[in-house]
């Protein structure tokens, strides 16, 4: 059994619950906490799940929204079974062997 890790990013829903409906609302709030991101970066942060995230940005978001880190990111694990080949299936037939023939020029 292998474990598959996944996570859900709740930034957009937490912003809506607190009355922040525009992504640009976060830009000045982040700047107050020493995090300087462009409007485009904040838009991507809100609308997509980030693959990498600075701890400074993460801490600032938790402070702005007054939430714990576990409220912002929900981590889930699932057991995934690994199927391995058993060798019991019928093997296909091997292609016929092709032998090379040497053709020598005939002397005239």
Secondary structure as GFF3:
##gff-version 3
##sequence-region A 1 108
A	DSSP	beta_strand	2	9	.	.	.	ID=ss1
A	DSSP	alpha_helix	11	17	.	.	.	ID=ss2
A	DSSP	alpha_helix	25	32	.	.	.	ID=ss3
A	DSSP	alpha_helix	39	47	.	.	.	ID=ss4
A	DSSP	alpha_helix	55	65	.	.	.	ID=ss5
A	DSSP	alpha_helix	69	72	.	.	.	ID=ss6
A	DSSP	beta_strand	73	80	.	.	.	ID=ss7
###
